Amino acid sequence: MTARTRTRRLSRAGLLAAAALLALAGPARADGEGGDGEESPAEAGTTFRTATVLDQGQHGTATASTGDYLYWVFPVAAGQTATAEATVTLPDSATRSGPSTWRIDVYDGLRRRQACVSGAQTAVAAQEDAEISLDCTLRTVRSWAEPWSNDPLPGAYYLRLTVTDLPDRDLGLPIGAEAWTTVEDEGGAGDFGGELAAPLLPVGSAGSVDENAGSGDGAGDGTEEDGDQARYLAAVPEPEGGWSGGWWTDRWLWTAGGGVLGAVAAVGGYLLVRGPRRPSAG
Amino acid sequence: MITRRWSAALLCGLFAAFMAGTLTTGAVADETTPDSQEGPPPRVDLVLDVSGSMRERDMSDGQSRMAAAQQAFNEVIDAVPDEVYLGIRTLGATYPGDDVEVGCQDSEQLYPVGPVDRTEAKTAVATLRPTGWTPIGLALRGANEDLGDEEGTRRVVLITDGEDSCGDPDPCVVARELAASGTNLVVDTLGLTLDDAVREQLSCIAEATGGTYTAVQDAGQLGDRLNQLVRRADLPVEEPTDVAGAEECQDAPQLGVGVYNDRAVFGEHRWYRVAVQPGQELRASVSVAADREVNPDYGVLLRAVDERGRELTRGTGAGSGRTDVVSTGLRYPVPQEEDEDGDGESTADGASGDSGDGEGNGEAGVRYVCLDVGDSFSAPDAVQREPGLPVELTVDVVSAPGEPGDVAAFGLARGWVPLVLLTGAGLVAGLAWGLLARLGTAIGRAS
């Protein structure tokens, strides 16, 4: 074995290791940031600020009272289509006095309500039902959108679960809730151009009012460096592959394939028209 | 052989490095959590109704309400995290008589808010016997004082089995006043009975402060819920800064990055101002909470306006039916330095003229964006207007995204149409080239 082939193999092994590492890094890091490893959070937040962080695919449970507003927050990257799902274990039907309507709402990191493309966003539970399921599929997240649009962008998404209509006397009865999200990669068709400089993450730190307003030593300059991450609500884990979905898209293959086909067609066309070389040339 | 050993070593090394990385980040995360707790400790005051009706034995396991409450308190005292300051206040614990005047002043601190001595606290709870009246409003005010007025989470958990038997002050009004007094007070209520009037009053108190209402039927549920509410106080969440929005942009307070609390009465507009450098993006979101009975249709409007009053962008949110908040957000990237000279100059003039307020614009280039928050909540006439609805505003400034050159990723093509087009173009080019070549040879031969 020559020295050259050995180095080549070595570098290949290194590449493989790096690839394995990258594959590992995503979920492992997410677990680390989630705090308790694979343990699923057993509490839900009650406001936007206190929303419980769920990773993609992670299940969160909570015990609560009928009428509570339960909040979870989860990450979605560009090119992904997320589905938020929830089930509610209703109070004992003997203690309830009528049907109740339940709803999930999804808000983006800027608390803008996001439309559900499909799924049972609201559902009515009859008095005898023991459980009710809700789900909401969002639009595919774009990597960039004009500031004037309401298009879904990479970042945190809030899931809010609550009862919207119920007999008054059923308020406050104990319920169980479970929420989780699944994401589907949309593939090349969902790979858009442009990139957001920063994902839409909710701010969590207390604000500071600039007393001498107008003097212009603007909060604008200091803030950028101070708390780049510290100011954000909680460790909303970055999805595997990054917020923007990375550089890879199958559009490279399509376009390259088109180029190859074009070249082949060009050579074919050339040969066809020019005609076979005359033997006289030889 | 050598290769395999090498790659194994490489793998191990990389893995070790990776583990070290994870471990350090984990450690950092672990350190930051208590760090943020360093500040003021979260404080919780449990307010227990010890009125005569607590004697009733109607918990689902045959216990009296009082016994269930005492059992739950013991559980909570055992489970309370060390960093949480816990206090206990009673109402109706001392005066068994019939005199309204005296009975309605009967609320006292049983255990001061502070680090919990578990035995002492339990002994104090064990001495309680169902006795007197139910002055809830008074007890809430007392609890607010018990908690002190330092920064940090402040929660009251009210456990009662009856509506306020004193009437004055109305506990729901008291709760709203306390919540609006800028002290971040949240009241969670637990009702030990399924009575309609009690439920209405307790859910009103909870709604007014952003808390929750629970109907309790047995001691186990009471203990679990109490524990949960106490743990909730311990979340590492910063309390928003209080700010008072102005009526006009030029008087508006200048906000940095962070979360803010304000109040807006029905129909009122609140203005704030944020300094943004060109090339940065302003992100703001606002939620207006319905902390009282409101009409079923409502909305919120957040506008970003420049110093000259021109609207830059807006966010709207609307809804219908039962809700806690209605929210919206916006983002506005401030363009890099002015492109056109003429227009740019006038912008700069406008900026220094409007926002200078006599002081002048210290730094060139900083743009002030005004945020205008308005909502369309309305309420039946009987509903109290003051204090206003809670407004929560978040402001963030990040570097702005560049405009993409193409809507598709990297401007790349995808699908059969571009494939056929490229092939067709290649074919046409090849044909043309071949034709030229043929002509060339023909001409060459002719000459």
Interface residues (C-beta under 8 A of the other chain):
Chain A: R6 R9 L10 A13 G14 L16 A17 A18 A20 L21 L24 A25 A28 R29 G32 E33 G35 E43 G45 T46 T47 F48 R49 T50 T63 A64 S65 G67 D68 Y69 T95 Y107 D108 G109 L110 R111 R112 R113 S143 W144 P147 W148 T162 V163 T164 D165 D168 R169 L171 G172 L173 P174 G188 A189 D191 F192 G193 G194 E195 L196 A197 A198 L200 P202 V203 G204 S205 A206 G207 S208 V209 D210 N212 A213 G214 S215 G216 D217 G218 A219 G220 D221 G222 T223 E224 G227 A230 R231 L233 A235 W247 T249 D250 R251 W252 W254 T255 G257 G258 G259 L261 G262 A263 V264 A265 A266 V267 G268 G269 Y270 L271 L272 V273 R274 G275
Chain B: I2 T3 W6 S7 L10 L11 L14 F15 F18 T22 T25 G26 A29 T32 G191 L194 D196 R199 E200 L202 S203 G210 T212 Y213 T214 A215 Q217 Q221 D224 R225 Q228 R231 R232 L235 V237 E238 E239 P240 T241 V243 A252 P253 Q254 L255 G256 V257 G258 V259 Y260 R273 V274 A275 V276 Q277 Q280 E281 R283 A284 S285 V286 S287 T313 G315 G317 G319 G321 R322 T323 D324 V325 S327 T328 G329 L330 R331 Y332 P333 S355 G356 D357 E359 N361 G362 E363 V366 E392 L393 T394 V395 D396 V397 V398 S399 A400 P401 G402 E403 P404 G405 D406 V407 A408 A409 F410 G411 L412 A413 R414 G415 P418 L419 L421 L422 T423 G424 A425 G426 L427 V428 A429 G430 L431 A432 W433 G434 L435 A437 R438 T441
